[in-house]
Amino acid sequence: MFKTLVFHEIRPEKELELGMRPVIVANGYQDQLPMPLFNSVPLFEQEMVYLKENGYHFLTLDELKSFFYEKKQLPDKSILITFDDCFQSMKKHAYPILKKMNIPAVCFAPTGWLFETESDYSPNESKALSFQELENMRDVFTYANHTHDFHVRRGIEASKLMWETTENVLKDLAKCSQWVEETDVFAYPFGLYDEKNVALLKEHDFKLAFTTKQGTTTINTHPLEIERYVIPFTMNMEEFEQVITK
């Protein structure tokens, strides 16, 4: 069994005081990232130090595929670190910490959000990175499918993945897979999906897919509905330890 953690924005504490800010992405989608999807730089570093000092094994996607499909046992205290959406703070604040500690992570990239050219870091916006910036971080991050232009929602109940035609969904997934290296690994945008989405991924040979449902993943978990814990800046270290160890 193992746990998966998911992060979006890692910001200095002073920037967290600004509250919600607009999402700025290449395809023009407009939204705001909820504050529970932000973590602070000092807390993120403390959390990674805790995992390293307490002997956690940082998983790769290949290990997970072997776990589910070849029934290979995982090391004790296994954990997977994931990021969604490719915001600038991932490069500026998370990447140096992970690189320093030699911690691998998976990043789910909505490729339609990514810019062709790099821009200055913005404390007032949740702005996406460029393709080249992501390329430069491949020593830490493995990139997987998060749709191309389907990272779109209606309120908190439905994502574009759920209302578009099967043909259009497949075209979008294929476009994202032209760039990401893990073309058979997926994360549901906003954690929103239905049984039809799961069946479609299975039919088209996706091996792993990640939700935002919380829980410990076991061999009995559906490999296309893997749980993930969102780690917000409001979670103190005692609460973090409880999530990790329970």
Beta strands, then each sheet from edge to edge (+ up, - down):
strand 1: 3-7
strand 2: 9-11
strand 3: 23-24
strand 4: 38-40
strand 5: 57-58
strand 6: 78-84
strand 7: 105-109
strand 8: 126-127
strand 9: 141-145
strand 10: 153-154
strand 11: 158-159
strand 12: 182-187
strand 13: 208-210
strand 14: 229-230
sheet 1: 5+ 6+ 1+ 14+
sheet 2: 2+ 4+
sheet 3: 3+ 8+
sheet 4: 5+ 6+ 7+ 9+ 12+ 13+
sheet 5: 10+ 11-
end
